[in-house]
């Protein structure tokens, strides 16, 4: 009888990942916080200026915060957590390597941040406008049903004892209709009532979202007005391109890794026939492979942040002393 043994396992790689974070994270974070503190001092009074080093520092700090949250325990982790984390870490590594290649990619990162925020708020506004119309229709439907029920009571067609449960049934049914429609503001409408929720969305929610969108669009416009002062013509061209992950990855020598990671991501994160048939989940060996890549990507990220200086930003270690 032939016995097979696991050379490694998801549990072993998770343990190695936690050990990597424990051994390196605090030192790298202290260095990144020190750099960021210097940038804050340098930019005092001119916080809106296009400064590539600023956005590299912020990207580093955000990355370190994320790394500390990944795989917080020993597992087990679902295939979606494993695949999603692997893809996210790969894309994060691409950005870190781009910053290493040219600090001006910090401003490319900043523009993409603004564009992502713009798309997010635009989608939120569109959804809120749809739900405002939806809740208005539901408010009328509910009012009509309650009016019909009250009329039936007045005509003696139902008793007072029947009225209460039927009235409650209308509210329960309308709440379920809203939930089935997937309304982002559905829980608020359930609490406030459809009519009042419509008023809140007209006077508070939508004006607030439109104000947020205007602020983002003003920042995008300011970026394009001043980018020639902060970026080379080549980097302006790159900033104006639509993000293509393969192109960015290939630019820093990670094209082959892109194909590897995205083949798994397409298999599991999209509802392909392969992932939606029985036994379509990741095998233990596949999970181990992806987790191993996550470990390697994290090690590279930490190494790049720690070992590659940011042009124009001195290395300063911020040390926190517990009181």
N, C-alpha and C positions, 0 to 999 in steps of 0.2 A: 504494500500500500504506500502510495506516494503522499508525503505530507508537504504542505506549502506553508511558508512563513512570510509574514509581512516584514519587508525590510524597514518600512516606516508605517505610520498610521496617521489619520487626522488628529488623533489625541496627542501624539508625540509632536507633531508640527505645531499645534496650538500651544503646547507647553514651551516649545522653543521660541515661538513668537512672543509669548508673555515675558520670557526671560530676556529676549532682545530689548523689549520696551523697558523693562525694569533696569537693565544695565546701562542704556544709552539715552533714554528719553529725557531725563531731568537735566543732564549736562547740555544736550543739544537745545533744549528749551531755554535754559539759562543764557546760552550764547545768542539765541534768536531774540530773546527779550532785551538783551543788552544792545544788540544792533538796532532794534526797533526804538529803544529809548533814545539812542543817538540821533536817529532820523527825526524823531519828534522834536528834539531840541533844535536840530538844524532847520526844520521847516516851520518853527514857531512864527506865527504871524503871516505865513504864506501856505496854509494847509491845502489850498485848492490848486497849487501849482502841479503840473505834470512831473512827477518824480518817479522814475522807474524803480529805484531802490526801495522806495516806500512800499510799493505793491509787491515786490519780491519778499520783503520782510513780512508783510501781512499774509502773503500766501504761505510762507514758511510757518508762521504761527498757527494759521488755520489748519495746515497739514498736521502739525504736531498735536493739536487738540483732537483731530480726528483719529490719529493713530492711537491715542490713549483710550479712545472709546471702542476701538475694534476688538472683537473677540475677548470680551472682558472676563469670561470664565473659562472653564475647561471644556465646554461644549456639552453635548453635541450641538452642532449648528446645522440649520436647514440648508439644502442645496442652493436656495435663493440667496441666503446670507453669504455663503461661500463664493458663489459666482459673482454676485453683486459687489462684494468687497474686493475680489480679485480685479474685476474690470475697473473699479474706482481707483484702486491703488496703481494700476498700470497707467491710467490717464494722469493721475497725480504725479507719477514718476516722469511722464513726458514733460509736464510743465516744469518740474524741478530741473530736468536736464536742459530744457530750453533756457531757463534762467542762467544756468551754468554756461551755456553757449554764448549768450548775449544778454546783458542785464536789461536791454531795451524790451525784451519780451515781457518784462514787468508791466509795461504800458499796453502791450497786446492783451495781456491777462486782464488789465483794468477795463479795457474797452469791451472785452467779452463779458465781463461781469455786468457792465451797464446794459449790454444788449440782452443778456439773460434776464436781468431784472425787468427790462422793458417788456419782453415777451410775457413774463410771468404776470405783471400787472395788467397788461392788455387782456390776457386770458381771464384774469380775475374780474375785470370790468365787464367783459362779454358775458361771463357766467352770471354776474350779479344782475345785469340788465335782463337776461333771460329769466332769472328767478323772480325778479320784480314783476314781470309780466305773468309768470306762472302763479305767484302768490295772489296777484290781483284776481285771476280767474278762480283760484281756489276760494278766495274770500267771498266772491259772489256765489259760487256753488254752495258753500257752507251756509251762507245767509239764506239762500233760496230753500235749502233743505230744512233749516230751522224754522223759516216762515211757514213752510208747508206743514211741518209737524205741529206748530202752534195753531195753525188754522184747523187742523184735524182735531186738536184738543178743544178748541172753541166750538166746533160743530158737534162735539160729543162723540166723535168716531173712536177716540181713544180715551182712556181714563187718566187721571192725574198720576196714578201709580205706574202706568205704562210710559208716561211722558219722560220721566227722569232717565230710565235705562235707554230709551230710544235717543234722547238728546245726547247722552254720553256715547252711544254707539256712533253717532254722526262724527263726533270729535275723534274717536278712535280710528274710524275709517279714513277720515281726512289725513290724520297723522301718518297712517300707513301708505296712503297715496303719495304723500310728500316723500316718504322714505324710499318707496319704490322708484320714484322719479330721480333719485339721487340729487337732492338739493343741498348745496354747501351750507346754506343758511336755514335749512330745514329745522334743526334743533332749536334755533332762535325763534323761528316762526311758530313752532309748537308751544314755546313758552310765552311769547308775546302776543300770539294771535296773528292771523294773516294780514289784517288791515293795518295794525300798528307796525308790523314788520315791514310792510310796504313803505310806510311813512319814514321809518328809520333808514331804509335803503335809499330812498329819494333824497333825504336831507342830511344823512350822516355817512353812510357807507360809500355810495358812489362819488359824492364830492371829495371824500378823503382819498379814494383810489385815484381819481382824476388829478388831484393835487400831487400825489406821489408820482404819477406818470409824467406830469409836466416837469417836476424836479429832475427826474431821470433824463428826460429828453433834453433839458437844458444842459445837463452835464455832458451828454453825448455831443451836443452842438459845440460846447466849449472845447471838448477834446479835439474835434475836427478843426476848430479855428486855430488852435495852438500846437497841433501835433508836429508841424514842420519845425518848430523850435526845439522839440525834444527828441525827435526820431530822425534817423537817416531816411533817405528816399526808399531804400530797400525795405526797411522796417515799416514804413508807412504802407507800402504795397502789401506786406504780410498782414498788417493790422486790418486792412480793408478787405482782405479775403475772407470768405466764409470758412469757418473752422472745419478742417478735414483731418480726422484723427490719424489716418494712415500717413498723410503728408507730413504732419507734425512729428509723428513717431519715427518715420523714415529719416527725417531731418536730423534726428539725434541718434540714429543707429538702432532704433527699436522696431523696425518694420517687421522683422520675423516674429518678434514677441507680440506685435499687434495681431498678426494672423493667428497665432496660438490662442491668445486670450479671447479674441472675438469669435473664434470658432466655437468655444465653449459657451460664451455669452449668448450667441445666436441660438445655440442648441437649447439652452435652458431658460433664458429670460423671455424669449419669444414663444408664443404658443404654436410651435411647429408640430407637425405630425409625430416627430420623434419624441418630443417632450410631453405629448398629450396621450400617448398610448400607454398601456400597462408596462411597468418596468422601464419607464422612460427617465427615471431619476439618475443622478450621478452615482456611479459605483464608488466604493471606498477608495479604490486606487485612483480614480479620477479626482475625487475630493482631496486626497492626499497631494496629488500633483498640483492642483490649484492652490491649495494652502501653502505648499512649498514655494510656489511662485509669489504668493502674497508675502511670505517671509523674506524672500530674496528682494522683492521690490521695496519692502519696508527698510531692509538693511541698506539698500542703495540710497533711498531717500534720506535716511538719517546721516549716511556718510557724506552725501552731497551737501546737505544743509550745514553740517559741521565743518567739512573740510574745504569747501569752495567759498572763498571770500566774495562779498558783494562789492563790486567796484564803487569807490567813493564812500563806503560804509566801513569804519574800523570795527574789528572784532572786540566786543566788550561783553564780559560775562556779568549778567545780573544775578546776584546771589540773594536768595530770600532766607532770612533767619527767623525761625519760629520763635515767637515771644513766649 
